[in-house]
Structures are given as structure tokens and as C-alpha cells.
Amino acid sequence: MLGGVSAEEVMEIVSEVFTLDAAVLLRTLRRSCEQMRLVDPGILDTVRQLRKQGVHVAVATDNMDTFLRWTVPALGLQQHFDGIICSSERQAFKRDMAEGRSPFFGEYFEEHDISPHRSVLLDDGLHNAAVRQLGMEFVHITQDNPLLRALNALVH
């Protein structure tokens, strides 16, 4: 998930360990990534509303190269979001901090002139609350506070 190993390399390792065909594993992985769906179809409507209000909305994920290669195009995510930030490309996790800076978010914020103090991370991983060190707001996504509800709370 930090980009040091490609999906192909992972499937080669798995194929050797379990004596399976790496090409079949890779095709199955790709199909699985292309068939992913949003947890709630209403999310895109709310994202559209936020963007109409001038809010910059990006997907931030700790994920393998498969997300950018297969999931993003299959779901057309680049058409619905202002940006996609992925750990495999940034070579860092969302929670990572180095000398008070985020190797995951830092460059993206600079490129898009975004202040961490005016940013919110909606995430199901409580460990990612570490972004508060940057001045970002953190909203924990849970069964009781699902993503769509948290997004709707941001709509003015």
C-alpha cells in the first residue's frame, strides 16, 4: 500500500506460495477492483452539492496501486471528485507525520492551495485521527455515523 510492490509482484508472490497461476490471480484481482461500488449511491449527489458550494472534495485512501489503476476508472471517480490521493502514489499513509508535516497530504495541499485548518478527513480508521496534528478536522465514520450522514452534515 506504500507503492513499493505492484499488484503484479504481489500476485507472483501469492502464486508461488499457493501454487496458483499468477495471471489468473491478477485477472481476478483486477475484476474485483473494477466491480467495487460506493457504500451508498447517494454519496455522489452530496459530493456534487458540496462541489457546487465551492468545496474541494477529494478521495484520500490507503490503498494499493490497484485503486488508481482499476477502481478509479471503473467507477469514474475522477469525474466526481476534485482529486484522488492514494498511499501507493504518495508512498505514505494518511496517519503518517514527519516533522509536523504530512507526507500523504502535504504536497496535495500545496499543489491545490488548501489549508489543513480548513480541511476535514472523514474516515473509518480511528488511527487516522492523527491528522488533527496538522490542524485538520477528523470525523470518525462508524455504523452510527455513516459516510453519507457525515457528508450531508457538511452541506450548507
N, C-alpha and C positions, 0 to 999 in steps of 0.2 A: 504494500500500500504506500510505500515511500518511493516507488518508481525504480528501485534498484533491480527488480526482476520483472520481466514481461510475462504476460499471460502464457505465451508460448513456452517460456522457460519453466513456469510452474507446471504446466501440463506435461512437459518432458519428465520432470521430477516425479510427478504423480504416476505417470505411465510406467516408470521404472519400478517404483515401489510396489505398485499393484498389478504389474504385468498387463497393462492395458494399452490400447492404441492411442498415442498422443494426438493424432489428427482427429480421431473421433471425439476425444475428450475436449479438444479445442472447439470443434464444431458445436458440441453440446453446450459448452460454456457460452459461446457466442449467442446461440439461440436463446439461452436462458436470460442473458443480459438484454437482448433485443425484445424479450417478452415482458420485461419488468413494467409495472404500472404504478401510477401515483397512489398513495394510500387513500386519497379522496379526490374524485374528479372535480369537486368544487374548488380545489386549490387554485387552478389556473384562472378561474373567474376572479378570485380575490387578488391574486397576483396582478391581474390586468387592472383592477381597480386601484391598487397601490401604485402601479406604474403611471396610471393616468394622473394621480395626485403628485407626481414628480418624485416618488420614492424609488431609489435604485434597489432592485431586488436581484440577489444572486443566490445560486445554489452553492453551498460550501459542503464538501464531502470528503471524508477519509475513505478512499476507495482505490481500487486497482486501476491500471490503465484501461481495463475493460469498460469502465464507466464512460470515459471520454470517447473511446473508440466505437462502442456499440450502443450503450444505453442512451446517451445524449442524442445521437442522430435518430435512433429508433423512436424516441418519444418526442422528437422535435423540440427539445428543451431550449436550444439556443434561440428559438423564435419567441419564447415566452419569458425569458429571463434576461437581465442585463449582463449577466456574467455567470460563468461556471468556474469555481475554484476547487481543484482536486488535489489531494495529498500526493498522488503519484506524480503529478506535474510539478508541484511545489517542493517536493521532497521533504515535507514536514507535515505534522498533524495539526489540527485546529488548536489543540491544547498546548502545543509547543511554544515555549518562550525562551528567548535568548537575549540577555542583557536588556530586559524590559521591552523587547521588540518581538513581534510575531513573524517568524519565517513563513508562516502559512498566509496570513492576511496582509502583512506589511507592504509588500510590493504591489499587491492589488489595490490597496487603499491609496498608495502614492500615485499609481497609474490613473486612478479614477477620481483623485482629489476628494477622498472620503475621509472624514474624521472618525476615528474609533469611538469617540464620545457621542457621535450621532448615529451609531450602528447598534443593531440588535442581532444576536445569534439565537435562533430558535433551534433547539437540538434535543434529541432524546438521550444523549450521553451526558450525565451529570458531571463527568470529569472535564467536559468542555467548558464548564463554568470558569475555567482558568482564564478565559478571555476577559473576565472582569478586571484582571490586572492591567489590561490595555485601556480600560475605561469603557469597554463595550458593555451593553446591557445583555444579560443572558436570561432566556426564558426556557425553562425545562419542559420539554414535550413529554407528556405521560398519557396514560389511558384517560385520566380525569381532565387533562388539559391537552387535547389532541391538536395537531398542527393547524387544521382549518380554524378552530376556535381562536388559537393564538394569532394567526394571520388576520382574522376578522377584527380582533381587538386593536390592530394597528391601523385599520381603515378609519379615516376621519369622516 
